[in-house]
Amino acid sequence: MLRWLPENVSTFGQGVDDLFRLIYWITLVVFVAVIATMIVFLVKYRYQAGRKAEYIEGSTKLEIVWTAATTVIVFGLAMLSFPQWSKIKFPSEFPTNPDVVVQVKGKQFNWYMLYPGPDGEFGSEDDVEIENQLHVPVNKVVHIRLTSEDVIHSFFVPQLRLKQDALPQRFINVWFEATKPGTYEIPCAELCGFGHSGMLGYLTVHTDEDYANWVNQRWSPQ
């Protein structure tokens, strides 16, 4: 069940998937109960010759029960979701001392990845900007400084279970740790204009050796 979910290659992805599965099963149980009740009513109150309609009043007790049950379920899901949400979204909960920091900027209709040079500082002459290509090492903590130059975009990597809007003139911090080398799509998940469907970048997760080679190629003297 739920095999259609994209492969998880993120350290926090399993927690997201567990919540998704829990919500799925709760929804499925409620759906089956509602459909079963509708079928019972259809059979019980179907037309029968000579049978007169009768007025049935609502049940205050039943309304209180299902309202309270819904409240408990929603509140419980919120409490279960909050630690996972905090881990992914709250900068104070991010792993410290990231191995890689990249500034990602959305601009109609591309992603621009800015890497600091050997000095580790953005805004210096050794920075390198790459269009639509994000390169990171496997099993390393990556911090992203996400922003937009024009309209609202949305940075989305399904395999990482990571999605975050990019807002103009504002930096939003996100993080991830990829657990499997490979190449994964980075679509824009926010309708951002006529070229929205073509706004597609790629995340390449390297082994340590391959990433070191990639870094050396980028910053080696020409």
For each residue, the residues with C-beta under 8 A, 3 or more apart:
1: 21 24
2: 5 17 20 21 24
3:
4:
5: 2 8 17 20
6: 158 159
7: 159 180
8: 5 13 14 17 159 161
9: 13 159 160 178 179 180 182 184 205
10: 13 159 160 161 162 176 177 178 179
11: 176 177 179
12: 15 16 84 87 88 161 176 177
13: 8 9 10 16 17 159 160 161
14: 8 17 18
15: 12 18 19 84 87
16: 12 13 19 20 84 88 161
17: 2 5 8 13 14 20 21 161
18: 14 15 21 22
19: 15 16 22 23 77 80 81 84
20: 2 5 16 17 23 24
21: 1 2 17 18 24 25
22: 18 19 25 26 77 80
23: 19 20 26 27 77
24: 1 2 20 21 27 28
25: 21 22 28 29
26: 22 23 29 30 73 77
27: 23 24 30 31
28: 24 25 31 32
29: 25 26 32 33
30: 26 27 33 34
31: 27 28 34 35
32: 28 29 35 36
33: 29 30 36 37
34: 30 31 37 38
35: 31 32 38 39
36: 32 33 39 40
37: 33 34 40 41
38: 34 35 41 42
39: 35 36 42 43
40: 36 37 43 44
41: 37 38 44 45
42: 38 39 45 46
43: 39 40 46
44: 40 41
45: 41 42
46: 42 43
47: 51
48: 51
49:
50:
51: 47 48
52:
53:
54:
55:
56:
57:
58: 62 63
59: 62 63
60: 63 64
61: 64 65
62: 58 59 65 66
63: 58 59 60 66 67
64: 60 61 67 68
65: 61 62 68 69
66: 62 63 69 70
67: 63 64 70 71
68: 64 65 71 72
69: 65 66 72 73
70: 66 67 73 74
71: 67 68 74 75
72: 68 69 75 76
73: 26 69 70 76 77
74: 70 71 77 78
75: 71 72 78 79
76: 72 73 79 80
77: 19 22 23 26 73 74 80 81
78: 74 75 81 82
79: 75 76 82
80: 19 22 76 77 83 84
81: 19 77 78 84 85
82: 78 79 85 86
83: 80 86 87
84: 12 15 16 19 80 81 87 88
85: 81 82 88 89 90
86: 82 83 89 90 93
87: 12 15 83 84 90 93
88: 12 16 84 85 162 174 175
89: 85 86 164 174
90: 85 86 87 93 94
91: 94 173
92:
93: 86 87 90
94: 90 91 98 143 173 175
95: 98 141 175 177
96:
97: 141
98: 94 95 101 141 142 143 175
99: 137 140 141 142
100: 136 137 140 141 142 143
101: 98 116 120 142 143 144 145
102: 113 114 115 134 136 142 143 144 145
103: 113 114 122 144 145 147 171
104: 111 112 113 114 134 144 145 146 147 155 166
105: 111 112 114 146 147 148 149 166
106: 110 111 112 146 147 148 149 150 153 155 166 188 192 199
107: 110 112 148 149 150
108: 150 151 192 193 195 199
109: 188 192 193 195 196 198 199
110: 106 107 131 132 199 201
111: 104 105 106 131 132 134 155 186 188 199 201
112: 104 105 106 107 129 130 131
113: 102 103 104 129 130 131 132 133 134 135 201
114: 102 103 104 105 122 127 128 129
115: 102 127 128 129 130 218
116: 101 119 120 121 122 124 126 127
117: 120 121 124 125 126 127 128 219
118: 126 219
119: 116 124 126
120: 101 116 117
121: 116 117 124
122: 103 114 116 127 145
123: 127
124: 116 117 119 121 127
125: 117
126: 116 117 118 119 219
127: 114 115 116 117 122 123 124
128: 114 115 117 218 219
129: 112 113 114 115
130: 112 113 115 133 134 135
131: 110 111 112 113
132: 110 111 113 186 200 201 202
133: 113 130 201 202 204
134: 102 104 111 113 130 186 201 202 203 204
135: 113 130 203 204 206 211 214
136: 100 102 140 142 178 203 204 205 206 211
137: 99 100 140 205 206 207 208 211
138: 178 179 180 181 205 206 207 208 211
139: 177 178 179
140: 99 100 136 137 177 178
141: 95 97 98 99 100 175 177
142: 98 99 100 101 102 136 175 176 177 178
143: 94 98 100 101 102 173 174 175
144: 101 102 103 104 155 173 174 175 176
145: 101 102 103 104 122 171 172 173
146: 104 105 106 155 164 166 171 172 173 174
147: 103 104 105 106 166 167 168 169 170 171 172
148: 105 106 107 151 152 153 166 167 168 169 170
149: 105 106 107 168
150: 106 107 108 168
151: 108 148 168 192 193
152: 148 165 166 167 168 190 192
153: 106 148 165 166 188 190 192 199
154: 163 164 165 166 188 189 190
155: 104 106 111 144 146 162 163 164 165 166 174 186 188 189
156: 162 163 164 186 187 188 189
157: 160 162 163 176 184 185 186 203
158: 6 161 184 185
159: 6 7 8 9 10 13 184
160: 9 10 13 157 176 178 184 203
161: 8 10 12 13 16 17 158
162: 10 88 155 156 157 174 176
163: 154 155 156 157 189
164: 89 146 154 155 156 172 174
165: 152 153 154 155 172 190
166: 104 105 106 146 147 148 152 153 154 155 172
167: 147 148 152 170 172
168: 147 148 149 150 151 152
169: 147 148
170: 147 148 167
171: 103 145 146 147
172: 145 146 147 164 165 166 167
173: 91 94 143 144 145 146
174: 88 89 143 144 146 155 162 164
175: 88 94 95 98 141 142 143 144
176: 10 11 12 142 144 157 160 162
177: 10 11 12 95 139 140 141 142
178: 9 10 136 138 139 140 142 160 203 205
179: 9 10 11 138 139
180: 7 9 138 205
181: 138 205 206 207 210
182: 9 204 205
183: 202 203 204 205
184: 9 157 158 159 160 202 203 205
185: 157 158 200 201 202 203
186: 111 132 134 155 156 157 200 201 202 203
187: 156 199 200 201
188: 106 109 111 153 154 155 156 192 196 199 200
189: 154 155 156 163
190: 152 153 154 165 196
191: 196
192: 106 108 109 151 152 153 188 195 196 199
193: 108 109 151 196
194:
195: 108 109 192 198 199
196: 109 188 190 191 192 193 199
197:
198: 109 195
199: 106 108 109 110 111 153 187 188 192 195 196
200: 132 185 186 187 188
201: 110 111 113 132 133 134 185 186 187
202: 132 133 134 183 184 185 186
203: 134 135 136 157 160 178 183 184 185 186
204: 133 134 135 136 182 183
205: 9 136 137 138 178 180 181 182 183 184
206: 135 136 137 138 181 209 210 211 214
207: 137 138 181 210 211
208: 137 138 211 212
209: 206 212 213
210: 181 206 207 213 214
211: 135 136 137 138 206 207 208 214 215
212: 208 209 215 216
213: 209 210 216 217
214: 135 206 210 211 217 218
215: 211 212 218 219
216: 212 213 219 220
217: 213 214 220
218: 115 128 214 215
219: 117 118 126 128 215 216
220: 216 217
221:
222:
